[in-house]
Amino acid sequence: MLEASLSQLEQLVGDLVQQNQHLQNTNAQLNAELAQVKDDNENLQLSLLEHEEKQGATAARIQALVERATSVTAVSA
């Protein structure tokens, strides 16, 4: 009976060691994916800031052109 219990305990410990190894591998993979996603997110945020700056510059140029056209129209009238 003691031999059977010891055998069962060995089997359970073996299963737990195997499960732990699997979980460690999964954790390492998830950490690598998380690092990649964080990098992608940072790149997207930088790209968004660049686009916002370009959009702001374009809006300022358009506003200047509208004001210029308006002032030319007012002088002509």
RAZIPE-V432214 format. One line per field, one symbol per residue. psi: psi as a letter, one per 30 degrees, with the letter a starting at -180 (. if undefined). A space follows every 50 residues. Layout:
psi: ???
//
This chain:
psi: eeeeeeeeeeeeeeeeeeeeeeeeeeeeeeeeeeeeeeeeeeeeeeeeee eeeeeeeeeeeeeeeeeeeeeeeeee.
//
